[in-house]
Each structure stands twice: as C-alpha cells, then as structure tokens.
C-alpha cells in the first residue's frame, strides 16, 4: 500500500502525541468541574489557568485577556458581535474580500440587519492597498476586521499598520489570526489589536477548541452568557481540549519557531522543483510575504479538482482551497478577488506541517510530474 502523504495542514493538523498525552488524564481520571469548590474541581481549574498562561505567552498577552471558545469561528463571531454592540449607532464595517468564511457569512447577516460593509479589494497577488482602507473610513465606521494570514494563498497582512489606522480614527480592530498562529510570531502588545482570534486544530491541538484575545474586558459583550471565563463566555469549560491547546502552545514556545524555518525551506524546495520540472505553472499569492508552509500552485490546462482526486488515488492529500468551503460548488472567493484566471490556472493548495519530510515531498513531486503529464495528454 502506498504511504499516506498529508499536505493539507491549513485545513487541520494531526494531534501532537504530547498534546494527546496531556489531555488523556482530563478525559478519564481528572474529570472535575472547574466551577466546583472541592479538590478535583480546583485541580482542573488550576490546569486551565496554566493553559491560559501558555496561550498568553504565545501572544505576549496577560492571561486575563484570554478566553477559551469552541473554535476560531466562534472567536471571530464573538469579537465582531462585541464590537458592534459597543457602538450601536454606527452601522459601517470594513473587511476584505479574502476573509475566512465565518467572517464573510457574519458580514452577510449584518448587511441584512441594516449594516453597510465595505469589502476591500486585493491585487492579483492578494495584497491590500492601505490607501483604499483609509479612504473607506466613514464617521459611522465601528469596526475593521482583517485576517493576519490568508488560509488559501498564505499572504500575511500588515495588521500593526491597520490597527494604527483604526485607532487613529477611533475604530475597533479585530484580527483573525487562525492561520498565523504557530507559523509567525504574534505580539498583541506590538500589534495593538482589540481582538485576536485563534484555533487549536491548526497547531496540532484538537478540533473544537479556540481562544480569543480581548484587549479591554470592560467594554466586552459575551456571545454566550454565563459565569464561566469571568462572565465572558458561558458554558462548562472544555477542560481536556483547553489542556491540549495549552500544551500545543507550550511546544511552540519551546521550539521558538525553529520548526517553521524547516517547513519554509521544504516549501521553497517543493516550489523550486515543481517550477524546474513542470511547464506553465502559476503560484498565487505574495511570494515575499507568506506564511512559511503555504503554496497555491496552478498548472495550465489542469483542473484542480481533477488533479486533487487523482493524487488522492495515490494516497496524497492536498486541497483546492478552504476546507470550510469545500462542500460549496463555487469558485474560491479569495482567488476571484485576486482576479485569477481559474479557467486556465485553477490551483491546488499545498500546506505543510511539522510532520512532513523531504522524502514525502520528493514522492509528491515525482507523482505530481507524472500526473500533470497524464492529465495534459488527455486534453
């Protein structure tokens, strides 16, 4: 049987063995409710506090500014909801045409409820024009919500500069950092954002856990009401998954992003070999300013969905874009915003993780060369 080669780490990542082992006791023996005052409850509460400290260190945040959520999407919606509640008379929001589906769908709901949303353009590399952002600001703008790193093409956006523009105009800034976490350093003090969203399953923690950085809890409105998380997110805490997220953060802190440098070298090697061995290709995104693991590669005349399915028959797993949109038969909104020629150049997304090896990449490249040749001969 062929070796399974998983190259879709922007969709989700394999749980780290250390993370899994850290979670196990809290799925079995240490099952106390953290709201209980007896000893087994107090123990789980203490472990939640340690996990919060690890996440806070990863952001350069104070632990009290972090709340745990069920996922990155919940963190995004919570931040947006809180922001608009703070300024109910302001009905204008600025975002981009390349945001995650959770943000885009929330904006659609708000538009139906009377809000006006400006969707900033990107150029053919997926880059933003900050002059357009400045010109889009209105007296009734209440929120700017822009991602730190794009899930499809990997572009990293200038959040520090965007936050300054927002605050100079007395506007709240929310940043979706789900695809940036663990790949690039995040310092909320330096960025000066009001909200920042992350998710566990992108950093080798389990699905079903996320976190939200809140700069000012005094002006925060919860999405789910209840006494947990200091009245900021109701519902009994998901203790094992919080422990897992905390352990994943601890692993990243210990490694100090050395593994990401290795992943970047592997991604660059992959692209160089593909460019050398296959004609008529296009790599989408800003090649000078991307997350270190992401490559969006198109091969002229080859449909991405067909290529993906053929590669899967060889146990090689890539995607054609965001996993959150994979069940919707529509062109990628990110690549459409980039004015991509999807008829000729529809891309696969290759996103590497810490378990990928050079041997796997060599197998992938060899198989890719053969498959592209076969598909082009069929035309």
RAPEPE-V662611 format. One line per field, one symbol per residue. psi: psi as a letter, one per 30 degrees, with the letter a starting at -180 (. if undefined). burial: I if it has 9 or more other C-alpha atoms within 8 Angstrom, else O. Layout:
# RAPEPE-V662611
psi = ???
burial = ???
This chain:
# RAPEPE-V662611
psi = kkkkjjhhffellkkkeeeeeeeefffdeigkkffkflefeeeeeeeeeeeeeeeeeffhlkefgklkafleeeeeeeeeeeeffeiffkgkkkalgglleeeeeeeeeeefgglkkkjkllafggkljfeeeeffklfgkfkkjklekkfeffkklieeeeeeeeefghkkkkkjgeffkfelkkjfeeehlekkklkegfhglllgkalkkjejffgkklejklflhhgfjlkkkieeeeeeeeeeeeeeeefhgeeeeeeeeeeeeeeeeeeefklilkjlljffilkffkkjkkjkgkkeeeeeeeeefghkjalgbkffgffjillkfeeeeghkifeeiklkkjjlaffkleeeeeeeeeeeeeeeeeeeff.
burial = OOOOIIIIIIOIIOIIOOIIOIIIIIIOOIIIIIIIOOOIIIIIIOIIIIIIIIIIIIIIIIIOIIIIIIIIOIIIIIIIIIIIOIOOOIIIIIIIIIIIOIIIOIIOOIIOOOIIIIOIIIIIIIIIOOOOIOOOOOOOIIIIIIIIIIIIIIIIIOIIOIIIIIIOOOIIIIIIIIIIIIIOIIIIOOIIIIIIIIIIIIIIIIOIIIIIIIOOOOOIIIIOIIIIIOIIIIOOIOIIIIIIIIIIIIOIIOOOIOIIIOIIOIIOOIIOIIIOOOOOIIOIIIOOOIIIIIIIIIIIOIIIOOIIOIIIOOIIIIIIIIOOOIOOOOOOOIIIIIOIOOOIIIIIIIIIIOOIOOOIIOOIIOIIIOIIOOIIOOO
